[in-house]
């Protein structure tokens, strides 16, 4: 069942999303060749707690061990931070969630390290563009399938694989709520979008096959052909006459020194 948010709830979600955006910015400052992914996780958790929030991911379902999902190269999502040292040419997806005043926020960004190849950079550019194509269709009166189709049709035009097993989701008092937000679908199908809906749109796009496998840790998802994957995520709120992007990548783009995108969103 979809819980429609009141304006009072949206105020709290916006506050949560600001802490989240700034936590991403702190990670962006420190993300460089040689740093261990567990150090990035420590930085994010410390910032979130120092600002009155709690990490949404830590101990999720009683088992996720960290505050960030850090997914490197062929890992799509849900990678564990650990002793891995970031290398030149890597692409690194950082997914984070914050609970603040009882409400969650959730967003993700994929970073290329200097030395990343042209094909990897194109994958990131196009995945990022697909996020905004989805957001353009996330408006009152449309159907979820319009959002899904906008993402799928854009990226499949380049021969990329769209992950089927994982989808975006509603966000509010729970980190994962209805409705589901697939990155594939048909125009005019699915739940109707109405004022008060809040959900995360998060394209997970693979350079090769759409097929994925889950590692033995029960969380980490990687591409079955071990080709790279990209992941970007924003939360949106549906209003009668507009769509509001609740999360922000502003602090990432202020703080990450490698200016890799050809245009700004």
C-alpha positions in Angstrom: 0.0 0.0 0.0 1.4 3.4 -1.0 1.5 5.9 1.9 1.0 9.5 0.6 3.1 12.0 2.4 1.8 15.2 4.0 3.7 18.5 3.8 4.8 18.0 7.4 6.3 14.7 6.5 8.0 16.2 3.4 9.7 18.8 5.7 11.3 15.9 7.7 12.3 14.0 4.5 13.9 17.1 3.1 16.0 17.5 6.3 17.0 13.9 6.1 18.0 14.3 2.5 20.2 17.3 3.2 22.2 15.4 5.8 22.5 12.6 3.3 23.7 14.9 0.5 26.3 16.4 2.8 27.5 13.0 3.9 27.9 12.1 0.2 30.0 15.3 -0.1 32.3 14.2 2.7 32.9 10.9 1.0 33.6 12.7 -2.3 36.3 14.8 -0.6 38.2 11.7 0.4 37.6 9.3 -2.5 40.9 8.8 -4.2 43.4 6.1 -5.3 44.7 4.2 -2.3 41.9 4.8 0.2 40.2 1.8 1.7 36.5 1.5 1.2 36.0 0.9 4.9 37.5 4.3 5.6 34.9 6.0 3.4 32.2 4.1 5.3 33.6 5.4 8.6 33.6 9.0 7.3 30.0 8.8 6.2 28.8 7.2 9.5 30.6 9.7 11.6 29.1 12.6 9.7 25.6 11.2 9.8 25.7 10.6 13.5 27.3 14.0 14.2 24.3 15.6 12.5 21.7 13.8 14.5 20.9 11.1 12.0 21.4 7.3 11.9 22.6 5.3 8.9 19.6 3.6 7.3 21.7 0.7 5.9 23.6 -0.4 9.0 22.1 -3.6 10.4 19.4 -3.5 7.8 17.4 -6.7 8.1 19.8 -7.5 11.0 22.7 -8.3 8.7 24.1 -5.5 6.5 27.4 -4.6 8.2 28.0 -1.0 7.1 26.6 2.5 6.6 27.4 2.6 2.9 27.0 0.2 0.0 30.3 0.5 -1.9 30.2 -1.3 -5.2 33.3 -1.5 -7.4 33.4 -2.1 -11.1 31.3 -5.2 -11.9 29.5 -5.0 -8.5 26.0 -3.6 -9.2 24.9 -2.8 -5.7 25.1 -3.9 -2.0 28.9 -4.2 -1.9 30.5 -4.3 1.5 33.1 -1.7 2.5 36.3 -3.4 3.6 40.0 -3.5 3.0 39.8 -3.0 -0.8 42.0 -0.1 -1.8 40.6 2.1 -4.6 42.6 1.9 -7.8 43.2 4.1 -10.8 40.5 3.4 -13.4 38.0 2.0 -11.0 34.4 3.0 -11.0 32.8 3.2 -7.5 29.1 3.3 -6.7 28.4 4.8 -3.3 24.9 4.3 -2.0 23.8 5.8 1.3 20.7 6.2 3.4 19.9 8.4 6.4 17.1 8.2 9.0 16.4 11.6 10.7 13.4 12.5 12.9 11.8 9.1 11.9 12.1 9.5 8.1 14.5 8.0 5.7 16.3 9.3 2.6 18.3 7.3 0.0 20.6 8.3 -2.9 23.5 6.9 -4.9 26.3 8.1 -7.2 28.8 6.3 -9.3 32.3 7.9 -9.4 35.0 7.2 -12.0 38.5 7.4 -10.9 41.0 9.1 -13.2 42.1 6.6 -15.7 38.6 5.1 -16.2 38.2 4.1 -19.9 36.1 5.9 -22.4 33.5 3.1 -22.4 33.1 3.2 -18.7 32.7 7.0 -18.7 30.0 6.7 -21.4 28.2 4.1 -19.3 28.2 6.5 -16.4 27.1 9.5 -18.5 24.2 7.6 -20.1 23.1 6.0 -16.8 23.0 9.4 -15.2 21.1 10.8 -18.2 18.6 7.9 -17.8 17.9 8.9 -14.2 16.8 12.3 -15.3 14.8 10.9 -18.2 12.9 8.8 -15.6 12.4 11.8 -13.4 10.9 13.8 -16.3 8.2 11.2 -16.5 7.6 11.1 -12.7 4.6 13.5 -12.6 1.1 13.4 -11.4 -1.2 11.6 -13.9 1.5 9.5 -15.4 2.0 5.8 -14.7 5.0 4.1 -13.2 5.5 2.4 -16.5 6.2 5.8 -18.1 9.1 6.3 -15.7 10.4 2.7 -16.3 10.1 2.9 -20.1 12.0 6.2 -20.3 15.0 4.7 -18.5 14.9 1.3 -20.4 14.4 2.7 -23.8 17.2 5.2 -23.5 19.9 2.9 -22.2 19.0 -0.2 -24.3 19.5 2.0 -27.4 23.3 1.8 -26.5 23.2 -2.0 -26.0 23.3 -1.9 -22.2 21.7 -4.3 -19.9 18.9 -3.2 -17.5 19.0 -5.1 -14.2 15.6 -6.8 -13.6 16.0 -8.2 -10.1 16.5 -4.9 -8.3 14.2 -1.8 -8.5 13.6 1.6 -7.0 11.1 2.0 -4.2 9.0 4.2 -2.0 10.7 5.9 0.9 9.4 7.4 4.2 9.1 6.0 7.7 10.5 2.8 6.2 13.6 2.7 3.9 11.7 0.5 1.4 8.0 1.1 0.9 5.5 0.8 -2.0 5.5 1.5 -4.9 8.2 -0.4 -6.6 10.0 1.6 -9.4 11.4 -0.8 -12.0 13.9 0.4 -14.6 12.1 -1.5 -17.3 8.4 -1.4 -18.3 5.7 -0.3 -20.7 4.3 3.2 -21.1 0.8 3.6 -19.6 1.2 0.6 -17.3 1.6 0.4 -13.6 0.5 2.4 -10.6 -0.8 5.9 -11.3 1.4 8.7 -9.9 -0.5 11.1 -7.6 0.3 14.0 -5.2 2.0 12.8 -2.0 4.0 9.9 -3.5 7.7 9.8 -2.5 10.0 7.3 -4.2 13.5 6.6 -5.2 14.4 6.2 -8.9 17.6 4.3 -9.3 18.8 3.0 -12.7 21.2 0.1 -12.4 22.7 -0.3 -15.8 25.3 -2.9 -17.0 27.8 -2.4 -19.8 27.0 -6.0 -20.9 24.3 -8.5 -20.0 21.4 -7.6 -17.8 22.0 -10.8 -15.8 23.4 -10.6 -12.3 24.4 -13.1 -9.6 24.4 -12.8 -5.8 27.7 -13.5 -4.0 27.9 -15.9 -1.0 27.7 -13.1 1.5 24.0 -12.9 0.7 24.1 -9.2 -0.3 26.7 -8.4 -3.0 25.2 -8.3 -6.5 27.5 -8.4 -9.5 27.2 -8.7 -13.2 27.3 -12.3 -14.5 29.7 -11.4 -17.3 31.9 -9.3 -14.9 31.5 -6.2 -17.1 31.1 -2.8 -15.3 27.8 -1.5 -13.9 26.7 2.0 -13.0 24.1 3.2 -10.4 22.6 6.6 -9.7 19.7 7.4 -7.5 17.5 10.3 -6.5 14.3 10.5 -4.4 11.4 12.5 -5.8 8.1 13.8 -4.4 5.1 14.1 -6.6 3.2 17.4 -6.4 0.0 18.4 -8.3 1.9 20.6 -10.7 5.6 19.6 -10.4 8.1 17.0 -9.4 10.5 17.8 -6.6 13.9 16.1 -6.5 14.4 15.7 -2.7 18.0 14.4 -2.7 21.0 16.2 -4.0 24.3 15.4 -5.7 25.4 19.1 -5.3 27.9 18.4 -2.5 29.4 15.5 -4.4 30.0 17.7 -7.4 31.4 20.5 -5.3 33.9 18.2 -3.6 34.9 15.5 -6.0 38.0 16.9 -7.9 37.6 14.8 -11.0 35.1 16.7 -13.1 34.1 13.9 -15.4 30.6 14.7 -16.7 30.3 16.7 -19.9 27.2 18.5 -18.7 25.6 19.4 -15.4 22.2 18.3 -14.1 
